[in-house]
Amino acid sequence: MDDPEAGQTWVVSLAGIIILSVLVIAICVFFFRFENKEVDEKVVMPANAWSQGMRLEQEGELAKYQKYSVAAPDGSMQPRIRIPISRAMEIVAERGVAAPTAP
């Protein structure tokens, strides 16, 4: 019976170790990517019906004209008009922002 050649044994052993290492690293990468995705979907950004409804309601308020009143320092009610945020941005882009005045 002949002894195995040391050179071939080393080459086959190193190739096996390299292939096994690459396989283990690839499986770890896939596992942790999947785990992070699941944590993000289920914990970080859960689909909460209440918060989605509140957000839709607030976005609706930002997109329509409304009239409302505020109390002045003398006790009288002063009428105000709320405009959609998109229109407000257009006005600011056209006219610019007024410089603040010193009190």
C-alpha positions, 0 to 999 in steps of 0.5 A, a space after each residue: 500500500 502506497 502512502 498518499 502524496 502530501 502535496 495533493 492532500 494539502 491542495 485538496 484539504 485547502 480547497 475543501 476548507 476554502 469552499 466550506 468557509 465561503 459556503 458558511 459565510 454566504 449562508 450567514 449573509 443570507 440569514 442576516 439579510 432576511 432577519 433584518 428585513 423581517 425585523 424592519 417589516 414587523 417591528 420597526 415599521 408595523 402597519 398600524 391602521 390607526 396611524 395610517 388613518 391619522 396620516 391620511 386625515 392630516 394629509 387631507 387637512 393640508 390639501 384643502 381650503 378652510 376657514 377658522 377663527 382665532 382669539 385676538 388679545 382683546 377677546 374678539 375672534 379674528 377670521 383666518 383662511 387656511 390654504 393648501 400647502 402646495 398652494 402656499 409653497 407656490 406663493 412663497 416660490 413666486 413672492 419669496 419670504 418677507 424679511 422678519 421685522 424687529 419688534 
